Amino acid sequence: MLRFLIGIFLVQIATVALVLLSPDLQGLGWLRLIVPILVVGVFAAFWFHSLAKYRSKNEVENLKGQYLKEKAKIQLNAERAKTRLVKQTQKQIAREAKVTHTKANFKVGAAFSAAIGVGALMLITELFTFGLLTLSTAGGALGGYILRAKRDGGGLLSNDKIKVISDKSISNDNKKL
């Protein structure tokens, strides 16, 4: 704003100086006065135009910078929310899988305990051969279950934590597609 005010004052000073310096203002004398005043006015107009253009260009650049900062901030917040949601979902899946494994292990353990109990009851009630057969069958089945659990990394004797998919592997899978 100050630059425009200075320009206006300079144009007025130049006009007053030209009027005061002109010797006679009769006939063509006005023409000799009007031409320099118009030249000063045209140069002032170009100067004002360049100032306005420079100012608007700076404003556009500032707005672009603010837009890019806001856009980056929104993308960062969206990525954080996505990561947080993926982690929460993975924790919930892991929790549900753990509960499911616990219930399944309890049911399998109860079934083997019942089979061993029936075998022991038959031994006690003097059905010795049938009792030994039941006990050996239950023991073999339990051994097979334990062997499979160790081989698969889960089941009755699993001490391993449930593996959770990381968000990096998800994004890598998306990049491959």
matplotlib code that plots the C-alpha trace (Angstrom):
import matplotlib.pyplot as plt

x = [0.0, 2.9, 4.5, 1.3, 1.0, 4.6, 3.9, 0.8, 2.7, 5.5, 3.0, 1.5, 4.9, 5.9, 2.7, 3.0, 6.7, 5.8, 3.0, 5.2, 8.1, 6.1, 6.6, 3.4, 0.1, -1.3, -2.3, 0.2, 1.7, -0.9, 0.0, 3.6, 2.4, -0.1, 2.4, 4.9, 2.2, 0.7, 4.1, 4.6, 1.0, 1.7, 5.0, 3.2, 0.5, 3.1, 4.8, 1.5, 0.7, 4.1, 3.7, 0.2, 1.4, 4.3, 2.0, -0.6, 2.2, 3.5, 0.0, -0.6, 2.8, 1.9, -1.5, 0.1, 2.5, -0.3, -2.3, 0.6, 1.3, -2.4, -2.5, 0.6, -0.8, -4.1, -2.3, -0.1, -3.1, -4.9, -1.9, -1.6, -5.3, -5.0, -2.0, -3.8, -6.9, -4.8, -3.1, -6.4, -7.9, -4.8, -5.0, -8.7, -8.0, -5.2, -7.4, -10.2, -7.8, -6.3, -9.8, -10.7, -7.5, -8.1, -11.6, -10.5, -7.6, -10.0, -12.4, -9.7, -8.2, -11.6, -12.2, -8.9, -9.4, -12.8, -11.3, -8.5, -11.1, -13.2, -10.1, -9.1, -12.7, -12.6, -9.3, -10.8, -13.9, -11.8, -12.2, -8.5, -7.9, -10.6, -9.3, -5.7, -7.0, -8.9, -6.0, -3.5, -5.9, -6.4, -2.7, -1.9, -4.5, -3.1, 0.4, -0.7, -2.4, 0.7, 3.0, 0.8, 0.6, 4.4, 4.8, 2.2, 3.3, -0.1, -2.7, -2.5, 1.2, 1.6, 3.8, 4.3, 2.4, 0.1, 1.8, 0.2, 0.5, 2.4, 1.0, 4.3, 3.5, 0.0, 1.4, 4.0, 1.2, -0.8, 2.3, 2.7, -0.9]
y = [0.0, 2.4, 1.8, 2.9, 6.0, 7.0, 6.5, 8.7, 11.4, 11.2, 11.6, 14.6, 16.2, 15.7, 17.2, 20.2, 20.7, 20.5, 23.0, 25.4, 25.1, 25.6, 29.3, 29.9, 28.0, 29.7, 27.7, 24.9, 25.4, 23.2, 20.4, 20.7, 20.3, 17.5, 15.2, 14.9, 14.6, 11.7, 10.0, 10.3, 8.9, 5.9, 5.1, 5.3, 3.0, 0.4, 0.8, 0.2, -2.8, -4.4, -3.8, -5.3, -8.3, -8.9, -8.7, -11.1, -13.5, -13.6, -14.2, -17.1, -18.6, -18.2, -19.8, -22.7, -23.3, -23.3, -25.7, -28.1, -28.0, -28.7, -31.5, -33.1, -32.7, -34.3, -37.2, -37.7, -37.8, -40.2, -42.5, -42.4, -43.2, -46.1, -47.5, -47.2, -48.9, -51.8, -52.3, -52.3, -54.8, -57.0, -57.0, -57.9, -60.7, -62.0, -61.8, -63.7, -66.3, -66.8, -67.3, -69.8, -71.8, -71.8, -73.1, -75.7, -76.9, -77.2, -79.3, -81.6, -81.9, -82.8, -85.4, -87.1, -86.9, -88.6, -91.4, -92.0, -92.0, -94.6, -96.7, -96.5, -97.3, -100.4, -101.5, -101.1, -103.1, -106.0, -105.5, -105.4, -105.9, -103.5, -100.9, -101.2, -100.9, -97.7, -96.3, -97.0, -95.5, -92.4, -92.1, -92.5, -89.9, -87.5, -88.1, -87.5, -84.3, -83.1, -84.1, -82.1, -79.2, -79.0, -79.4, -76.7, -74.4, -74.1, -76.1, -77.6, -77.0, -73.7, -71.2, -69.1, -65.8, -65.4, -63.8, -60.5, -59.1, -55.8, -52.8, -52.8, -56.2, -55.1, -52.0, -54.2, -56.6, -53.6, -52.4, -55.8, -55.6]
z = [0.0, 0.8, -2.6, -4.3, -2.2, -3.0, -6.7, -6.5, -4.8, -7.4, -10.2, -8.5, -7.8, -11.5, -12.7, -10.5, -11.5, -15.2, -14.8, -12.9, -15.3, -18.5, -19.6, -21.5, -21.5, -24.6, -27.7, -28.3, -24.9, -23.3, -25.8, -24.7, -21.1, -21.6, -23.5, -20.6, -18.1, -20.1, -20.3, -16.6, -16.1, -18.4, -16.6, -13.2, -14.5, -15.6, -12.3, -10.4, -12.6, -11.9, -8.2, -8.2, -10.3, -7.9, -4.9, -6.4, -7.4, -3.8, -2.4, -4.8, -3.8, -0.1, -0.7, -2.6, 0.3, 2.8, 0.7, 0.3, 4.1, 4.9, 2.3, 3.8, 7.3, 6.3, 4.6, 7.6, 9.9, 7.6, 7.5, 11.3, 11.6, 9.1, 11.0, 14.3, 12.9, 11.4, 14.8, 16.7, 14.2, 14.5, 18.3, 18.1, 15.7, 17.9, 21.0, 19.3, 17.9, 21.4, 22.9, 20.1, 20.7, 24.4, 24.0, 21.5, 23.7, 26.7, 24.7, 23.4, 26.9, 28.3, 25.7, 26.4, 30.1, 29.7, 27.5, 30.1, 32.9, 31.0, 30.5, 34.1, 35.2, 33.0, 34.5, 38.0, 37.0, 35.7, 32.1, 31.9, 28.2, 27.1, 29.6, 28.4, 24.8, 25.7, 27.6, 24.8, 22.2, 24.2, 24.8, 21.1, 20.1, 22.7, 21.5, 17.9, 18.9, 20.7, 17.8, 15.4, 17.7, 17.9, 14.2, 13.3, 16.1, 17.7, 19.6, 23.0, 23.8, 22.0, 23.8, 20.7, 20.4, 17.5, 14.5, 13.5, 10.0, 9.9, 8.0, 5.9, 4.5, 3.6, 1.8, 0.0, -1.1, -2.4, -4.4, -6.0, -7.3]

ax = plt.figure().add_subplot(projection="3d")
ax.plot(x, y, z, "-o")
ax.set_aspect("equal")
plt.show()
